Amino acid sequence: MSVPGAVEETAGVHAGAEKAVGAGAAVVSGEAAGGAGVAAVDWPLLLGVRHHGPGSARAVRAALDAARPRAVLIEGPPEADGLLALAAEEGMRPPVALLAHAVDEPGTSSFWPFAEFSPEWVALRWALRHGVPVRFIDLPAAHSLALHREERAARQEQRDGFPEVAPDGGRFPAEGPDGEAAPGEPGPGRGGEGQGPPDAGAVRSDPLAVLARTAGYDDPERWWEDAVEHRGASGAEALAPFEALAEAMTALRERPAGDTGHDRAEAEAEADAGQGPPSPREAPGQDRDLVREAHMRLRLRAAQKEYGEQVAVVCGAWHVPALRERPTLTADRALLKGLPKIRTEMTWVPWTHRRLSREGGYGAGIESPGWYGHLFHAPDRPVTRWMTKVAGLLREEDRIVSSAHVIEAVRLAETLAVMRGRPLAGLAETTDAIRAVLCEGSDVPLDLVRDRLVIGDVLGEVPDSAPAVPLQRDLTRLQRRLRLKPEALERELDLDLRGETDGARSRLLHRLRLLGIGWGEPAAGRGGTGTFRESWRLCWEPELSVRVAEAGVWGTTVQAAASAKAETEAVSATALAEVTALAEHCLLAGLPRALPVVMRVLADRAALDSDVGHLAQALPALVRSLRYGDVRGTDTGALAEVAAGLAERVFVGLPAACAALDPDAAQEMRRHLDAVHSAVGLLAAGPEGEGAGAGAGSGGPDGSATADGATGAEAAAVRATGADATGAESTGTEARGAVPTGADPTGIEPTGAEATGVEAAEASHPAGPDRSGIRTRWWRVLRVLAGRDTVAGVLRGRCARLLLDEGELTAEEAARLMGLALSRGTPPAEAAAWIEGFVGGGSGGMLLVHDERLLGLVDRWLTGVPETAFNDVLPLLRRTFSAYEAGVRRSLGELVRRGPAGADPAAGGPGPVLPGFAPELDGARADAVLPVLYLLLGRGGGTADASVVTGS
Amino acid sequence: MSVTVDNPTSAEHSRAEDGEALRPHAEDAFAAELAALAARDDRPRPARWKLSPWAVATYLLGGTLADGTVITPKYVGPRRIVEVAVTTLATDRALLLLGVPGTAKTWVSEHLAAAVSGDSTLLVQGTAGTPEEAIRYGWNYARLLAHGPSREALVPSPVMRAMAEGMTARVEELTRIPADVQDTLITILSEKTLPIPELGQEVQAVRGFNLIATANDRDRGVNDLSSALRRRFNTVVLPLPESAEAEVDIVSRRVDQIGRSLDLPAAPEGIDEIRRVVTVFRELRDGVTADGRTKVKSPSGTLSTAEAISVVTNGLALAAHFGDGVLRPGDVAAGILGAVVRDPAADRVVWQEYLEAVVREREGWKDFYRACREVSA
């Protein structure tokens, strides 16, 4: 939000911009007057750049073309010299990154990313094209990685147990060995934000950005363009910007921290005004700089000895003044003495724009690689071309964008630039114009533009001849350690997850599967459904090596790569079930680091998904994951929380979702109902789950009213004990409110029933949001569903049955519900559906066999169905009853044939009499079996025991 | 965000004590500031603009001039928005200010017109019954009958006058105007001319003419702009307050003003309840909890700042007349429910979920939760 006083700011901005521009112009003209041509070059040619700056890249190209050096030196790890030739190969397409990693520990690694518009890349390609030798001159990765490792160890000790951002280092390309900026980005171009300790200070990490900010620019590239490029530097003047820049850097570097009275150069004075004193530099960063610069100077000397004076150096602008100095050789050597060293290897890996960008989650990088790429490639009129590109994208997405729109957008962008005092519209102006003209003020299409164009979906490529990626090494190492040889021959592998080696094997295979490396496929286990056994079918095919190389983009170790991939997949997943599956997979693969991201996405998706079906689908996998997690000893706290939240949402949404369904949808919903039911069972069976479930199950035998009363009383009891003062108090009041609902004789609430139902569920939930109340709440939902007329018959029946099975519904209640469902007023088809829901499935038959009353109800209803309707309900009934086992069907048939005569339907009376059985137990005859039974059990015939058995 | 959130028609009930206008126009109320800006303004001005675009932006956003004159901020919000709006007017494109009710669209449009043209009165209020005459021209029928059609018998609309004089015209609530009437603007905006076929004449827009329209983007679909008309506008969406604190501030200030005018006793503990209402509104509106950890569904209502104000005012009235004078959760619960649940089916689920997933577990919100449960049942 802007505040009063903004006008000063604006004024300052404009003045600053003018001053900066003036300074640039002055230098440019001065240089031009001084003479042009190769002869005027002050060797060595020091080209200070902004890393990943397209403006810098262009200027470097122009400068190299103008100066024609005999050799090009680039800031980067010298170990990569042998790989530089690959950059000229056909198959090499930026963005790519140089990757250095410790040989024995692929996790210790760092990346030097190059985009097409990176000045280093441009210099590299220029040298290769012109056949000029090219060398990297920064501190060798052997040292920087070793230093990094030491530092990290020290930091680890310091923080002791404080989790590192990336403990094994496989996934933080931005954080280089020096801990504050990647070595490829040791100076500018890498904002230090959110990355390591802020020891370096903004000035050191991106001096050009500081200059730009003081000149009133939010984007350093824009400032570079405005102050340098658009000043018309070309041809012989190509070197001028670098001169001006070197001067500014010298000023910035010379100034001691906090000294504001010093105004050697205008740029510096502005830096004071706009920036305030730079944060004091911490010793390590500065020391590292000194060491690195010493090394650069040594390499520069060596190069000059080898190739003559005419050498060009491309490095971060920050280092230019240091390279210009000429301390003695011995002084430089002394600085480099005694550096730790480890064995490293280097290779090229493909990179993406998304990873270059900040939004890729790496904390440092450039915000708009796509825009930079555009600036670099556009031959002229960058804004017009950009708008055309945007229009093309929006049209592809079916938004109506005419040429007139594009014209207006360009006009607005340009006028805005004038308004903001900028020579040319930049990303901020174009974005504002796109929002106002092309997107009708909406940010939604704008996000698309940002994602697809400003960042862009560019994926780099690396030629096959590049050395193997560390992921492959890590995999080889793991294979050796776990004694899992990659064999082309297919074989089975049974794992007992309780063993350490087997557990690690399982995790490796799961991780590889996540990475798309299908070495092992899970096979149906021999050990049945036990959760601690796994069976795999292993088969290593040659093309899997290619997959490994491809997966190298995700990280340097199998674990890190799998985590990174899982996170990315979670974010891009479209369906809720995908994310749950992924969460399950993460647990199986032991990726605790990816889990928080996946969980967050899962919770978000669940919160926004209004389709109860999706939620219900997701719940079982989640609960299953919880069980697996338990077996494997992973921390599943977050998972449990998400699962409970998901269940809660299902409870709220289910009653509404069950209304007015057609038969097919009802069947579908019934499957969901069953899935949720078993999931809730598992959830509630957690460590704290049993108590409340059992307690609430003690509903009285006199119908729903009493049941509610019982739970209400329970809540009140909790209050009395004061176990949880606040929680119990609230539930107590809820319970009182809920009793009348339950007392409603029909149990049917025509409107707002879901609200009261859920509330009733709440009532029986005595102690806050723990898992223990889940089952009780679920029963309340089922009860609401079972008693509501608008719910399809099959669902109502199913709910009644589930409640009966849980002991939450007494036999009398069940009979009452059945009587209601099968009464004359109900259409026969609906009633048949109810029967299907109630007694459908394998075990339903036994229910009817054992409860004669229910059978009698079914029987009475069936005989009462009119002939015309009978044909309609027949298929349904057939489907229901044919699912029973043959024996059950026969028993049922016999019961029905015998008719209801033998049974006395008095409540609480003895069970029905099966054919061939007496109504009472004959003690004498039962006792006769006992000796044989004892014999079988291997016990001596104790009469006391026998009497207990008979007595029961 | 706006300093004043309501439309000029309903504002400031208590100003007319000493014979002043109930609500002076922006160019009168801030005449001194405009004059100071004009005096200091040495930047190029587009034809017939009273100020340069830079000065207009300063007028809206506030600041201090070189001579020490303090310009009060008229609009507190992203600078970008004002810049785009002013720039749009400086080109010959029309400006469409979109936003949910209570985001200072009218306020911004009035001040823009005042700063650019020195006159914010060339206004067409859009309603469902706005006729074409209100945008084009009407006739003085007495003259028409007496003298026949002539320029003298013609009654120009504000838009027509703005065209002839090179001023800024304003159209309020554009989307409430029937679609066929809206489309009369197309010719005006693209051809910059208004034909008068009855006289065989036309009025051509003079340089400096432009048009600012405001529309409620929740009312889209009522009389949605035709794409031909929409194409003539640059659209600027005025956002809701960025931070919760700013919104709490706006709500409490307005509630205070309204409360005083209704003679409600001041509520000492009100600020906590206001913060709670604002939090609930913001969370439901943004679809994510304030800590950014949990997503929630958004209901179909707009839940604008203006509605938060009315919920709190209602609550205050309840507390004052039927309660103990202190704003309590129960006083605002019913109001919130009414604001959130607009669609009885979908919104109720949204609200229930929010209650269960967010409110129930929040520290210190137990009483509020209970109050909401009571009214939701």
HADDOCK unambig.tbl for C-alpha pairs under 7 A between the chains (distance, minus, plus):
assign (segid A and resid 1 and name CA) (segid B and resid 76 and name CA) 6.50 0.50 0.50
assign (segid A and resid 1 and name CA) (segid B and resid 77 and name CA) 4.77 0.50 0.50
assign (segid A and resid 1 and name CA) (segid B and resid 78 and name CA) 5.01 0.50 0.50
assign (segid A and resid 2 and name CA) (segid B and resid 76 and name CA) 6.26 0.50 0.50
assign (segid A and resid 2 and name CA) (segid B and resid 77 and name CA) 5.84 0.50 0.50
assign (segid A and resid 2 and name CA) (segid B and resid 78 and name CA) 5.91 0.50 0.50
assign (segid A and resid 2 and name CA) (segid B and resid 79 and name CA) 5.92 0.50 0.50
assign (segid A and resid 3 and name CA) (segid B and resid 76 and name CA) 6.93 0.50 0.50
assign (segid A and resid 4 and name CA) (segid B and resid 61 and name CA) 6.72 0.50 0.50
assign (segid A and resid 4 and name CA) (segid B and resid 62 and name CA) 4.92 0.50 0.50
assign (segid A and resid 4 and name CA) (segid B and resid 63 and name CA) 4.72 0.50 0.50
assign (segid A and resid 4 and name CA) (segid B and resid 72 and name CA) 7.00 0.50 0.50
assign (segid A and resid 4 and name CA) (segid B and resid 73 and name CA) 6.02 0.50 0.50
assign (segid A and resid 5 and name CA) (segid B and resid 62 and name CA) 6.64 0.50 0.50
assign (segid A and resid 5 and name CA) (segid B and resid 63 and name CA) 4.11 0.50 0.50
assign (segid A and resid 5 and name CA) (segid B and resid 64 and name CA) 5.87 0.50 0.50
assign (segid A and resid 6 and name CA) (segid B and resid 62 and name CA) 6.83 0.50 0.50
assign (segid A and resid 6 and name CA) (segid B and resid 63 and name CA) 5.43 0.50 0.50
assign (segid A and resid 7 and name CA) (segid B and resid 58 and name CA) 6.13 0.50 0.50
assign (segid A and resid 7 and name CA) (segid B and resid 63 and name CA) 4.78 0.50 0.50
assign (segid A and resid 7 and name CA) (segid B and resid 64 and name CA) 6.33 0.50 0.50
assign (segid A and resid 8 and name CA) (segid B and resid 63 and name CA) 6.90 0.50 0.50
assign (segid A and resid 8 and name CA) (segid B and resid 64 and name CA) 6.85 0.50 0.50
assign (segid A and resid 412 and name CA) (segid B and resid 87 and name CA) 6.94 0.50 0.50
assign (segid A and resid 412 and name CA) (segid B and resid 88 and name CA) 6.57 0.50 0.50
assign (segid A and resid 415 and name CA) (segid B and resid 87 and name CA) 6.29 0.50 0.50
assign (segid A and resid 416 and name CA) (segid B and resid 84 and name CA) 6.78 0.50 0.50
assign (segid A and resid 416 and name CA) (segid B and resid 87 and name CA) 5.86 0.50 0.50
assign (segid A and resid 419 and name CA) (segid B and resid 54 and name CA) 6.77 0.50 0.50
assign (segid A and resid 436 and name CA) (segid B and resid 234 and name CA) 5.10 0.50 0.50
assign (segid A and resid 436 and name CA) (segid B and resid 235 and name CA) 4.57 0.50 0.50
assign (segid A and resid 436 and name CA) (segid B and resid 236 and name CA) 5.62 0.50 0.50
assign (segid A and resid 437 and name CA) (segid B and resid 234 and name CA) 4.98 0.50 0.50
assign (segid A and resid 437 and name CA) (segid B and resid 235 and name CA) 6.26 0.50 0.50
assign (segid A and resid 440 and name CA) (segid B and resid 235 and name CA) 5.09 0.50 0.50
assign (segid A and resid 441 and name CA) (segid B and resid 235 and name CA) 4.97 0.50 0.50
assign (segid A and resid 441 and name CA) (segid B and resid 236 and name CA) 5.12 0.50 0.50
assign (segid A and resid 441 and name CA) (segid B and resid 237 and name CA) 5.23 0.50 0.50
assign (segid A and resid 604 and name CA) (segid B and resid 294 and name CA) 6.70 0.50 0.50
assign (segid A and resid 604 and name CA) (segid B and resid 295 and name CA) 5.26 0.50 0.50
assign (segid A and resid 607 and name CA) (segid B and resid 295 and name CA) 5.69 0.50 0.50
assign (segid A and resid 607 and name CA) (segid B and resid 296 and name CA) 5.47 0.50 0.50
assign (segid A and resid 607 and name CA) (segid B and resid 297 and name CA) 6.51 0.50 0.50
assign (segid A and resid 608 and name CA) (segid B and resid 296 and name CA) 6.45 0.50 0.50
assign (segid A and resid 608 and name CA) (segid B and resid 297 and name CA) 5.53 0.50 0.50
assign (segid A and resid 649 and name CA) (segid B and resid 353 and name CA) 6.59 0.50 0.50
assign (segid A and resid 652 and name CA) (segid B and resid 349 and name CA) 6.94 0.50 0.50
assign (segid A and resid 652 and name CA) (segid B and resid 353 and name CA) 6.77 0.50 0.50
assign (segid A and resid 653 and name CA) (segid B and resid 349 and name CA) 6.74 0.50 0.50
assign (segid A and resid 755 and name CA) (segid B and resid 377 and name CA) 6.38 0.50 0.50
assign (segid A and resid 756 and name CA) (segid B and resid 377 and name CA) 6.47 0.50 0.50
